[in-house]
Amino acid sequence: MSDLNRGIMKFEGADSTVAISISAVLILGSIVALVIWALSAAYAI
């Protein structure tokens, strides 16, 4: 069992490339969306 298969993600395949890629895309996408929202709220873009 790898270290990525522990903690919050306690299921088989938690350390697979697909699961890690989906998580990374969701996290980075939400960060980008928050930055864009903050810039549009602060400045009239």
mmCIF file as Biopython writes it, N, C-alpha, C and O atoms, coordinates in Angstrom:
data_model
#
loop_
_atom_site.group_PDB
_atom_site.id
_atom_site.type_symbol
_atom_site.label_atom_id
_atom_site.label_alt_id
_atom_site.label_comp_id
_atom_site.label_asym_id
_atom_site.label_entity_id
_atom_site.label_seq_id
_atom_site.pdbx_PDB_ins_code
_atom_site.Cartn_x
_atom_site.Cartn_y
_atom_site.Cartn_z
_atom_site.occupancy
_atom_site.B_iso_or_equiv
_atom_site.auth_seq_id
_atom_site.auth_asym_id
_atom_site.pdbx_PDB_model_num
ATOM 1   N N  . MET A ? 1  ? 0.854   -1.186 0.000   1.0 0.0 1  A 1 
ATOM 2   C CA . MET A ? 1  ? 0.000   0.000  0.000   1.0 0.0 1  A 1 
ATOM 3   C C  . MET A ? 1  ? 0.891   1.237  0.000   1.0 0.0 1  A 1 
ATOM 4   O O  . MET A ? 1  ? 1.805   1.354  0.817   1.0 0.0 1  A 1 
ATOM 5   N N  . SER A ? 2  ? 0.624   2.141  -0.904  1.0 0.0 2  A 1 
ATOM 6   C CA . SER A ? 2  ? 1.449   3.347  -0.961  1.0 0.0 2  A 1 
ATOM 7   C C  . SER A ? 2  ? 0.927   4.376  0.040   1.0 0.0 2  A 1 
ATOM 8   O O  . SER A ? 2  ? -0.148  4.212  0.617   1.0 0.0 2  A 1 
ATOM 9   N N  . ASP A ? 3  ? 1.695   5.420  0.230   1.0 0.0 3  A 1 
ATOM 10  C CA . ASP A ? 3  ? 1.306   6.455  1.184   1.0 0.0 3  A 1 
ATOM 11  C C  . ASP A ? 3  ? 0.091   7.236  0.717   1.0 0.0 3  A 1 
ATOM 12  O O  . ASP A ? 3  ? -0.636  7.789  1.541   1.0 0.0 3  A 1 
ATOM 13  N N  . LEU A ? 4  ? -0.146  7.295  -0.604  1.0 0.0 4  A 1 
ATOM 14  C CA . LEU A ? 4  ? -1.301  8.026  -1.111  1.0 0.0 4  A 1 
ATOM 15  C C  . LEU A ? 4  ? -2.603  7.283  -0.868  1.0 0.0 4  A 1 
ATOM 16  O O  . LEU A ? 4  ? -3.680  7.854  -1.038  1.0 0.0 4  A 1 
ATOM 17  N N  . ASN A ? 5  ? -2.520  6.024  -0.476  1.0 0.0 5  A 1 
ATOM 18  C CA . ASN A ? 5  ? -3.711  5.222  -0.249  1.0 0.0 5  A 1 
ATOM 19  C C  . ASN A ? 5  ? -4.154  5.290  1.207   1.0 0.0 5  A 1 
ATOM 20  O O  . ASN A ? 5  ? -4.958  4.468  1.648   1.0 0.0 5  A 1 
ATOM 21  N N  . ARG A ? 6  ? -3.643  6.250  1.948   1.0 0.0 6  A 1 
ATOM 22  C CA . ARG A ? 6  ? -3.999  6.404  3.361   1.0 0.0 6  A 1 
ATOM 23  C C  . ARG A ? 6  ? -4.651  7.753  3.572   1.0 0.0 6  A 1 
ATOM 24  O O  . ARG A ? 6  ? -4.763  8.544  2.635   1.0 0.0 6  A 1 
ATOM 25  N N  . GLY A ? 7  ? -5.079  8.022  4.788   1.0 0.0 7  A 1 
ATOM 26  C CA . GLY A ? 7  ? -5.645  9.329  5.096   1.0 0.0 7  A 1 
ATOM 27  C C  . GLY A ? 7  ? -7.049  9.468  4.568   1.0 0.0 7  A 1 
ATOM 28  O O  . GLY A ? 7  ? -7.885  8.587  4.769   1.0 0.0 7  A 1 
ATOM 29  N N  . ILE A ? 8  ? -7.316  10.576 3.888   1.0 0.0 8  A 1 
ATOM 30  C CA . ILE A ? 8  ? -8.666  10.863 3.401   1.0 0.0 8  A 1 
ATOM 31  C C  . ILE A ? 8  ? -9.058  9.890  2.294   1.0 0.0 8  A 1 
ATOM 32  O O  . ILE A ? 8  ? -10.192 9.413  2.257   1.0 0.0 8  A 1 
ATOM 33  N N  . MET A ? 9  ? -8.129  9.599  1.400   1.0 0.0 9  A 1 
ATOM 34  C CA . MET A ? 9  ? -8.446  8.767  0.234   1.0 0.0 9  A 1 
ATOM 35  C C  . MET A ? 9  ? -8.200  7.298  0.560   1.0 0.0 9  A 1 
ATOM 36  O O  . MET A ? 9  ? -7.199  6.723  0.134   1.0 0.0 9  A 1 
ATOM 37  N N  . LYS A ? 10 ? -9.112  6.694  1.315   1.0 0.0 10 A 1 
ATOM 38  C CA . LYS A ? 10 ? -8.954  5.305  1.739   1.0 0.0 10 A 1 
ATOM 39  C C  . LYS A ? 10 ? -9.728  4.381  0.808   1.0 0.0 10 A 1 
ATOM 40  O O  . LYS A ? 10 ? -10.692 3.744  1.233   1.0 0.0 10 A 1 
ATOM 41  N N  . PHE A ? 11 ? -9.325  4.300  -0.441  1.0 0.0 11 A 1 
ATOM 42  C CA . PHE A ? 11 ? -9.947  3.360  -1.362  1.0 0.0 11 A 1 
ATOM 43  C C  . PHE A ? 11 ? -8.907  2.845  -2.328  1.0 0.0 11 A 1 
ATOM 44  O O  . PHE A ? 11 ? -7.870  3.472  -2.543  1.0 0.0 11 A 1 
ATOM 45  N N  . GLU A ? 12 ? -9.194  1.702  -2.903  1.0 0.0 12 A 1 
ATOM 46  C CA . GLU A ? 12 ? -8.264  1.108  -3.861  1.0 0.0 12 A 1 
ATOM 47  C C  . GLU A ? 12 ? -8.145  2.008  -5.081  1.0 0.0 12 A 1 
ATOM 48  O O  . GLU A ? 12 ? -9.151  2.518  -5.576  1.0 0.0 12 A 1 
ATOM 49  N N  . GLY A ? 13 ? -6.959  2.201  -5.557  1.0 0.0 13 A 1 
ATOM 50  C CA . GLY A ? 13 ? -6.740  3.029  -6.737  1.0 0.0 13 A 1 
ATOM 51  C C  . GLY A ? 13 ? -6.608  4.505  -6.424  1.0 0.0 13 A 1 
ATOM 52  O O  . GLY A ? 13 ? -6.605  5.332  -7.336  1.0 0.0 13 A 1 
ATOM 53  N N  . ALA A ? 14 ? -6.498  4.850  -5.146  1.0 0.0 14 A 1 
ATOM 54  C CA . ALA A ? 14 ? -6.360  6.266  -4.783  1.0 0.0 14 A 1 
ATOM 55  C C  . ALA A ? 14 ? -5.036  6.833  -5.275  1.0 0.0 14 A 1 
ATOM 56  O O  . ALA A ? 14 ? -4.905  8.042  -5.466  1.0 0.0 14 A 1 
ATOM 57  N N  . ASP A ? 15 ? -4.053  5.957  -5.482  1.0 0.0 15 A 1 
ATOM 58  C CA . ASP A ? 15 ? -2.752  6.431  -5.951  1.0 0.0 15 A 1 
ATOM 59  C C  . ASP A ? 15 ? -2.594  6.238  -7.454  1.0 0.0 15 A 1 
ATOM 60  O O  . ASP A ? 15 ? -1.481  6.305  -7.976  1.0 0.0 15 A 1 
ATOM 61  N N  . SER A ? 16 ? -3.702  5.998  -8.153  1.0 0.0 16 A 1 
ATOM 62  C CA . SER A ? 16 ? -3.606  5.825  -9.604  1.0 0.0 16 A 1 
ATOM 63  C C  . SER A ? 16 ? -3.401  7.178  -10.279 1.0 0.0 16 A 1 
ATOM 64  O O  . SER A ? 16 ? -3.724  8.221  -9.712  1.0 0.0 16 A 1 
ATOM 65  N N  . THR A ? 17 ? -2.878  7.149  -11.461 1.0 0.0 17 A 1 
ATOM 66  C CA . THR A ? 17 ? -2.594  8.386  -12.191 1.0 0.0 17 A 1 
ATOM 67  C C  . THR A ? 17 ? -3.862  9.145  -12.510 1.0 0.0 17 A 1 
ATOM 68  O O  . THR A ? 17 ? -3.871  10.376 -12.488 1.0 0.0 17 A 1 
ATOM 69  N N  . VAL A ? 18 ? -4.934  8.428  -12.805 1.0 0.0 18 A 1 
ATOM 70  C CA . VAL A ? 18 ? -6.198  9.082  -13.157 1.0 0.0 18 A 1 
ATOM 71  C C  . VAL A ? 18 ? -6.758  9.844  -11.957 1.0 0.0 18 A 1 
ATOM 72  O O  . VAL A ? 18 ? -7.182  10.991 -12.096 1.0 0.0 18 A 1 
ATOM 73  N N  . ALA A ? 19 ? -6.763  9.217  -10.786 1.0 0.0 19 A 1 
ATOM 74  C CA . ALA A ? 19 ? -7.297  9.875  -9.593  1.0 0.0 19 A 1 
ATOM 75  C C  . ALA A ? 19 ? -6.475  11.103 -9.218  1.0 0.0 19 A 1 
ATOM 76  O O  . ALA A ? 19 ? -7.026  12.134 -8.833  1.0 0.0 19 A 1 
ATOM 77  N N  . ILE A ? 20 ? -5.169  10.986 -9.332  1.0 0.0 20 A 1 
ATOM 78  C CA . ILE A ? 20 ? -4.298  12.122 -9.003  1.0 0.0 20 A 1 
ATOM 79  C C  . ILE A ? 20 ? -4.490  13.245 -10.017 1.0 0.0 20 A 1 
ATOM 80  O O  . ILE A ? 20 ? -4.510  14.417 -9.641  1.0 0.0 20 A 1 
ATOM 81  N N  . SER A ? 21 ? -4.633  12.903 -11.305 1.0 0.0 21 A 1 
ATOM 82  C CA . SER A ? 21 ? -4.827  13.940 -12.330 1.0 0.0 21 A 1 
ATOM 83  C C  . SER A ? 21 ? -6.148  14.661 -12.143 1.0 0.0 21 A 1 
ATOM 84  O O  . SER A ? 21 ? -6.206  15.886 -12.253 1.0 0.0 21 A 1 
ATOM 85  N N  . ILE A ? 22 ? -7.216  13.915 -11.860 1.0 0.0 22 A 1 
ATOM 86  C CA . ILE A ? 22 ? -8.526  14.545 -11.667 1.0 0.0 22 A 1 
ATOM 87  C C  . ILE A ? 22 ? -8.476  15.474 -10.457 1.0 0.0 22 A 1 
ATOM 88  O O  . ILE A ? 22 ? -8.998  16.588 -10.515 1.0 0.0 22 A 1 
ATOM 89  N N  . SER A ? 23 ? -7.861  15.037 -9.374  1.0 0.0 23 A 1 
ATOM 90  C CA . SER A ? 23 ? -7.744  15.872 -8.181  1.0 0.0 23 A 1 
ATOM 91  C C  . SER A ? 23 ? -6.958  17.138 -8.475  1.0 0.0 23 A 1 
ATOM 92  O O  . SER A ? 23 ? -7.348  18.230 -8.060  1.0 0.0 23 A 1 
ATOM 93  N N  . ALA A ? 24 ? -5.851  16.989 -9.191  1.0 0.0 24 A 1 
ATOM 94  C CA . ALA A ? 24 ? -5.017  18.154 -9.503  1.0 0.0 24 A 1 
ATOM 95  C C  . ALA A ? 24 ? -5.757  19.152 -10.381 1.0 0.0 24 A 1 
ATOM 96  O O  . ALA A ? 24 ? -5.663  20.361 -10.168 1.0 0.0 24 A 1 
ATOM 97  N N  . VAL A ? 25 ? -6.495  18.646 -11.373 1.0 0.0 25 A 1 
ATOM 98  C CA . VAL A ? 25 ? -7.242  19.540 -12.262 1.0 0.0 25 A 1 
ATOM 99  C C  . VAL A ? 25 ? -8.335  20.270 -11.495 1.0 0.0 25 A 1 
ATOM 100 O O  . VAL A ? 25 ? -8.543  21.466 -11.702 1.0 0.0 25 A 1 
ATOM 101 N N  . LEU A ? 26 ? -9.035  19.569 -10.613 1.0 0.0 26 A 1 
ATOM 102 C CA . LEU A ? 26 ? -10.089 20.208 -9.822  1.0 0.0 26 A 1 
ATOM 103 C C  . LEU A ? 26 ? -9.526  21.273 -8.891  1.0 0.0 26 A 1 
ATOM 104 O O  . LEU A ? 26 ? -10.089 22.362 -8.780  1.0 0.0 26 A 1 
ATOM 105 N N  . ILE A ? 27 ? -8.428  20.969 -8.227  1.0 0.0 27 A 1 
ATOM 106 C CA . ILE A ? 27 ? -7.846  21.931 -7.283  1.0 0.0 27 A 1 
ATOM 107 C C  . ILE A ? 27 ? -7.292  23.145 -8.015  1.0 0.0 27 A 1 
ATOM 108 O O  . ILE A ? 27 ? -7.571  24.282 -7.634  1.0 0.0 27 A 1 
ATOM 109 N N  . LEU A ? 28 ? -6.500  22.910 -9.075  1.0 0.0 28 A 1 
ATOM 110 C CA . LEU A ? 28 ? -5.927  24.038 -9.813  1.0 0.0 28 A 1 
ATOM 111 C C  . LEU A ? 28 ? -7.000  24.853 -10.522 1.0 0.0 28 A 1 
ATOM 112 O O  . LEU A ? 28 ? -6.906  26.078 -10.599 1.0 0.0 28 A 1 
ATOM 113 N N  . GLY A ? 29 ? -8.017  24.174 -11.041 1.0 0.0 29 A 1 
ATOM 114 C CA . GLY A ? 29 ? -9.117  24.884 -11.696 1.0 0.0 29 A 1 
ATOM 115 C C  . GLY A ? 29 ? -9.880  25.771 -10.734 1.0 0.0 29 A 1 
ATOM 116 O O  . GLY A ? 29 ? -10.264 26.886 -11.087 1.0 0.0 29 A 1 
ATOM 117 N N  . SER A ? 30 ? -10.103 25.288 -9.528  1.0 0.0 30 A 1 
ATOM 118 C CA . SER A ? 30 ? -10.825 26.104 -8.556  1.0 0.0 30 A 1 
ATOM 119 C C  . SER A ? 30 ? -9.976  27.294 -8.101  1.0 0.0 30 A 1 
ATOM 120 O O  . SER A ? 30 ? -10.509 28.375 -7.849  1.0 0.0 30 A 1 
ATOM 121 N N  . ILE A ? 31 ? -8.668  27.100 -7.996  1.0 0.0 31 A 1 
ATOM 122 C CA . ILE A ? 31 ? -7.794  28.219 -7.632  1.0 0.0 31 A 1 
ATOM 123 C C  . ILE A ? 31 ? -7.816  29.282 -8.722  1.0 0.0 31 A 1 
ATOM 124 O O  . ILE A ? 31 ? -7.907  30.474 -8.429  1.0 0.0 31 A 1 
ATOM 125 N N  . VAL A ? 32 ? -7.732  28.854 -9.974  1.0 0.0 32 A 1 
ATOM 126 C CA . VAL A ? 32 ? -7.771  29.803 -11.093 1.0 0.0 32 A 1 
ATOM 127 C C  . VAL A ? 32 ? -9.113  30.535 -11.125 1.0 0.0 32 A 1 
ATOM 128 O O  . VAL A ? 32 ? -9.160  31.743 -11.354 1.0 0.0 32 A 1 
ATOM 129 N N  . ALA A ? 33 ? -10.204 29.799 -10.896 1.0 0.0 33 A 1 
ATOM 130 C CA . ALA A ? 33 ? -11.534 30.429 -10.896 1.0 0.0 33 A 1 
ATOM 131 C C  . ALA A ? 33 ? -11.645 31.459 -9.778  1.0 0.0 33 A 1 
ATOM 132 O O  . ALA A ? 33 ? -12.230 32.523 -9.981  1.0 0.0 33 A 1 
ATOM 133 N N  . LEU A ? 34 ? -11.095 31.165 -8.604  1.0 0.0 34 A 1 
ATOM 134 C CA . LEU A ? 34 ? -11.142 32.124 -7.506  1.0 0.0 34 A 1 
ATOM 135 C C  . LEU A ? 34 ? -10.306 33.362 -7.798  1.0 0.0 34 A 1 
ATOM 136 O O  . LEU A ? 34 ? -10.705 34.474 -7.451  1.0 0.0 34 A 1 
ATOM 137 N N  . VAL A ? 35 ? -9.153  33.182 -8.432  1.0 0.0 35 A 1 
ATOM 138 C CA . VAL A ? 35 ? -8.312  34.332 -8.771  1.0 0.0 35 A 1 
ATOM 139 C C  . VAL A ? 35 ? -9.019  35.215 -9.803  1.0 0.0 35 A 1 
ATOM 140 O O  . VAL A ? 35 ? -9.010  36.440 -9.682  1.0 0.0 35 A 1 
ATOM 141 N N  . ILE A ? 36 ? -9.629  34.596 -10.814 1.0 0.0 36 A 1 
ATOM 142 C CA . ILE A ? 36 ? -10.346 35.365 -11.836 1.0 0.0 36 A 1 
ATOM 143 C C  . ILE A ? 36 ? -11.531 36.097 -11.212 1.0 0.0 36 A 1 
ATOM 144 O O  . ILE A ? 36 ? -11.784 37.262 -11.520 1.0 0.0 36 A 1 
ATOM 145 N N  . TRP A ? 37 ? -12.259 35.402 -10.327 1.0 0.0 37 A 1 
ATOM 146 C CA . TRP A ? 37 ? -13.393 36.039 -9.660  1.0 0.0 37 A 1 
ATOM 147 C C  . TRP A ? 37 ? -12.930 37.204 -8.787  1.0 0.0 37 A 1 
ATOM 148 O O  . TRP A ? 37 ? -13.578 38.250 -8.762  1.0 0.0 37 A 1 
ATOM 149 N N  . ALA A ? 38 ? -11.817 37.038 -8.070  1.0 0.0 38 A 1 
ATOM 150 C CA . ALA A ? 38 ? -11.308 38.106 -7.214  1.0 0.0 38 A 1 
ATOM 151 C C  . ALA A ? 38 ? -10.868 39.303 -8.036  1.0 0.0 38 A 1 
ATOM 152 O O  . ALA A ? 38 ? -11.126 40.447 -7.661  1.0 0.0 38 A 1 
ATOM 153 N N  . LEU A ? 39 ? -10.203 39.045 -9.158  1.0 0.0 39 A 1 
ATOM 154 C CA . LEU A ? 39 ? -9.771  40.171 -10.009 1.0 0.0 39 A 1 
ATOM 155 C C  . LEU A ? 39 ? -10.958 40.898 -10.618 1.0 0.0 39 A 1 
ATOM 156 O O  . LEU A ? 39 ? -10.961 42.126 -10.709 1.0 0.0 39 A 1 
ATOM 157 N N  . SER A ? 40 ? -11.972 40.138 -11.036 1.0 0.0 40 A 1 
ATOM 158 C CA . SER A ? 40 ? -13.137 40.794 -11.636 1.0 0.0 40 A 1 
ATOM 159 C C  . SER A ? 40 ? -13.966 41.519 -10.590 1.0 0.0 40 A 1 
ATOM 160 O O  . SER A ? 40 ? -14.648 42.490 -10.919 1.0 0.0 40 A 1 
ATOM 161 N N  . ALA A ? 41 ? -13.927 41.077 -9.343  1.0 0.0 41 A 1 
ATOM 162 C CA . ALA A ? 41 ? -14.650 41.780 -8.280  1.0 0.0 41 A 1 
ATOM 163 C C  . ALA A ? 41 ? -13.899 43.034 -7.846  1.0 0.0 41 A 1 
ATOM 164 O O  . ALA A ? 41 ? -14.519 44.030 -7.473  1.0 0.0 41 A 1 
ATOM 165 N N  . ALA A ? 42 ? -12.588 42.991 -7.892  1.0 0.0 42 A 1 
ATOM 166 C CA . ALA A ? 42 ? -11.785 44.132 -7.434  1.0 0.0 42 A 1 
ATOM 167 C C  . ALA A ? 42 ? -11.667 45.216 -8.507  1.0 0.0 42 A 1 
ATOM 168 O O  . ALA A ? 42 ? -11.639 46.409 -8.203  1.0 0.0 42 A 1 
ATOM 169 N N  . TYR A ? 43 ? -11.599 44.780 -9.768  1.0 0.0 43 A 1 
ATOM 170 C CA . TYR A ? 43 ? -11.429 45.719 -10.867 1.0 0.0 43 A 1 
ATOM 171 C C  . TYR A ? 43 ? -12.543 45.499 -11.886 1.0 0.0 43 A 1 
ATOM 172 O O  . TYR A ? 43 ? -13.037 44.383 -12.051 1.0 0.0 43 A 1 
ATOM 173 N N  . ALA A ? 44 ? -12.926 46.561 -12.558 1.0 0.0 44 A 1 
ATOM 174 C CA . ALA A ? 44 ? -13.961 46.451 -13.574 1.0 0.0 44 A 1 
ATOM 175 C C  . ALA A ? 44 ? -13.344 45.917 -14.863 1.0 0.0 44 A 1 
ATOM 176 O O  . ALA A ? 44 ? -12.928 46.687 -15.729 1.0 0.0 44 A 1 
ATOM 177 N N  . ILE A ? 45 ? -13.291 44.617 -14.980 1.0 0.0 45 A 1 
ATOM 178 C CA . ILE A ? 45 ? -12.697 43.980 -16.184 1.0 0.0 45 A 1 
ATOM 179 C C  . ILE A ? 45 ? -13.811 43.607 -17.132 1.0 0.0 45 A 1 
ATOM 180 O O  . ILE A ? 45 ? -13.553 43.061 -18.204 1.0 0.0 45 A 1 
#
